[in-house]
Amino acid sequence: MKKQEMIKKNADFNDIINKGELLKTKYYNIYYKVGDNDFPKFGLAVSKKLGNAVVRNKIKRQLRMLIDENKNKFSIKQNYIIIVKKSINEAKFADMRADLAQALEKGI
């Protein structure tokens, strides 16, 4: 994921979460809202409750890889915030991939 495809500002996170739509899956809460960009933008949130920094960074790396694999399936003018649930600690990478693919099939 390139820097220009990332959402970093707290105000942008809050705007998408408060005014956007929500899709709940087994491992993720995905908020999405129409933006004014020509490509999808992504924000990732991994809580400290999931584990130490090593665990959280591993989850973020895996999630960025899944986003890059499925980038063509995301809507072009949408902004996404993906919040990871605690149940992801027991998940394997294949489960994470299948859960995101299921969410994309629902039409986000």
C-alpha positions in Angstrom: 0.0 0.0 0.0 1.4 3.4 -1.0 1.5 6.4 1.3 -1.0 8.3 -0.7 -3.5 5.4 -0.3 -3.3 5.6 3.5 -5.6 7.6 5.9 -3.6 8.9 8.8 -5.4 11.9 10.3 -7.6 11.4 13.3 -10.2 13.8 11.8 -10.5 11.6 8.7 -10.9 8.5 10.8 -13.6 10.0 12.8 -15.4 11.4 9.8 -15.5 8.0 8.0 -16.5 6.2 11.2 -19.3 8.6 12.2 -20.7 9.4 8.8 -19.9 6.2 6.8 -21.5 2.8 6.5 -20.5 -0.2 8.5 -19.9 -3.8 7.4 -19.2 -6.4 10.2 -17.4 -9.6 9.5 -15.9 -12.2 11.8 -12.5 -10.5 12.1 -13.1 -6.9 10.9 -15.4 -3.9 11.2 -15.2 -2.1 7.9 -16.4 1.5 7.7 -16.6 3.0 4.2 -17.6 6.3 2.8 -17.4 8.0 -0.6 -14.4 10.3 -0.9 -13.1 12.8 -3.5 -10.1 10.8 -4.6 -9.5 8.8 -7.8 -8.3 5.7 -5.9 -9.4 3.9 -2.7 -7.9 5.0 0.6 -7.4 2.8 3.6 -7.0 3.3 7.3 -6.1 0.4 9.7 -6.8 0.3 13.4 -5.4 -2.5 15.6 -6.1 -2.2 19.3 -3.5 -2.6 22.0 -5.8 -5.2 23.5 -4.8 -7.6 20.7 -1.2 -8.0 21.9 2.2 -6.3 22.1 3.7 -4.2 19.3 5.1 -7.2 17.5 1.7 -8.9 17.3 -0.1 -5.7 16.2 2.5 -4.9 13.5 2.3 -8.5 12.2 -1.5 -8.1 11.8 -1.1 -4.8 10.1 1.5 -6.2 7.7 -0.8 -9.1 6.8 -3.8 -6.8 6.4 -1.8 -4.5 4.1 -0.8 -7.5 2.0 -4.4 -8.6 1.7 -5.5 -5.1 0.6 -2.8 -5.0 -2.0 -3.9 -8.5 -3.3 -7.5 -7.3 -3.6 -7.1 -3.7 -4.5 -9.0 -4.0 -7.8 -12.1 -5.3 -5.9 -12.5 -2.2 -3.8 -14.6 0.7 -5.1 -12.5 3.4 -6.6 -13.9 6.5 -4.9 -14.4 5.0 -1.4 -12.4 5.6 1.8 -12.2 2.6 4.1 -11.4 2.2 7.8 -10.7 -1.4 8.8 -10.9 -2.1 12.5 -9.5 -5.4 13.6 -11.5 -7.5 16.1 -10.0 -9.4 19.0 -11.1 -12.8 17.4 -8.3 -12.4 14.9 -5.8 -13.6 17.4 -6.9 -17.2 16.8 -7.2 -16.8 13.0 -4.7 -18.1 10.5 -3.7 -16.0 7.5 -6.0 -18.1 5.2 -8.9 -17.3 7.5 -8.1 -13.6 7.3 -8.0 -13.8 3.5 -11.3 -15.6 3.3 -13.0 -13.2 5.6 -11.9 -10.2 3.6 -12.9 -11.9 0.3 -16.3 -12.5 1.8 -16.7 -8.9 2.7 -15.7 -7.8 -0.8 -18.3 -10.1 -2.3 -21.0 -8.3 -0.3 -20.2 -5.2 -2.3 -18.3 -2.7 -0.2 
